[in-house]
Amino acid sequence: MIKDYSKNYNDLTRLMGELGTKIPETMKAFNELHKASIAEGTLTTKTKELIALGIAITVRCDGCIAFHVNDALKSGASSEEILETIGVAILMGGGPAVVYGSEAMEALSQFIVLEN
C-alpha cells in the first residue's frame, strides 16, 4: 500500500497543532526541544535531519519518516544523501528497516514531485 506522505505530513501538522491546544506546555517543550536539537551547530541542520530520518526508519515511524524526509530536503539534502541514509538505517535495523527504508524512498519521490 502506497501512502500519501504529503497528506500524512499535513494531517500530522494539523493534529499536532490541535494537540498543542490540549496540552500546551508539553507541546511547547517538545517544539523547543526540536528547535534546539535541529539548530545549526557542529553538525549542520541537514546532517541532523538525516540522522533523524535514519532513526525514524529503524523505529518504524511513518509520520517521522514523512517529517524528516521533507525537512531533510528543505535543509538541502540531496536524494543521494537521503538514499545513503536509508542504507545506514538498513544496516542498523535489518529487515524491518528495508520495509521502512522503502517507505522513506517513496516519501522522497513524492516530496520531490511536489517541489518541481
N, C-alpha and C positions, 0 to 999 in steps of 0.2 A: 504494500500500500504506500503510495507516494503522498507525503504530507505537503501541505502548503505552508512553507516556512515563513513567508512574508505575513500571511494571515496569522499564523501562530505568534509571531513577533508582535504584531499589532494587538491581537487579543490579549496576550500576556501583559503588554504595556498598559492597556486599559484596566485589566484586572488588578495589576499591582498598584495602579493609581487608586482604585476603589479600596483595596486593602489598606492603603495609606490613610484613607479617611476613617477606617475602623480601628486600626492600631497604629496611630500616627507616630508615636515615639519609637516603636520598633522599626517601622519602615524608614523613618528619618535616620536612625542609626545605621540601618543597612545601606541606605543610599550614601551616607557619609563614608562608611567603610569601603563601598565600591569605588567612590570617587578617589579616596586616598590610596587605595590599592592599585588602581589602574593609572594613576598620575605618572607623568614622566619622572624618572629618577635615574639610577644607574642603569636600569633596564628601561627600554622605550615602552610606550603605551602599546605599540604594535606587538612587541615581544610578550608583554603581559597578557594581551588578548589571545595570542597563540597558545600560551601556557594554559589559560583558562579554557580554551577550546579543547585542548588535549585532555584536560581533567573532565570536562563535560562529556566527552566521548567515553572515557573509561568509567565514569559513574552512571552512564546511560540516561542522561537528562536531555530530553527532546527540546524543551524550552531553552535550556542553557546553550545547546548547540545553535539554535536559531539566533539567540542574542550574540554569542561570541563569534559566529561566522560573520554576521552583519557588522559587529563592532570591529572585528579584525580587518575587514575590508575597508571600513571607514577610517581606520587608523593607518591605512597604507599597505596592508599585507597583500601580497600577490596571490594569485591562485596557486602557484607553485609552492609558496610558503605554507599555505593552508593545507595543501596535499601532503607536504612533508610532515606537518604537524599531525595529520591523520595517521601517517605511517608510524610516528613515535608512539601515538596513543595505542595503535595496534600492538606494537612491541610490548607495551606495559599492560594492556588489557586483554590480549588474546582474542579468542573467537567472538565474544560479545562486542569487543571494540571494532572488529571487522564490520559487524552489522551496523553499529552506530557510526563508524567511520564512513560507511557507505551513505548513511543518512546525512552526515555532515557534507559529503561531496555533493549530494543532491541539493542541500541548502545553499551551498556555494553556487551551483548552477543557477538556482532560482534567483538569488540575490544579484548575481552578475547580469542576468537578463533585465532585472529591474533598473540597474544602473545605466544600461545602454539606451 
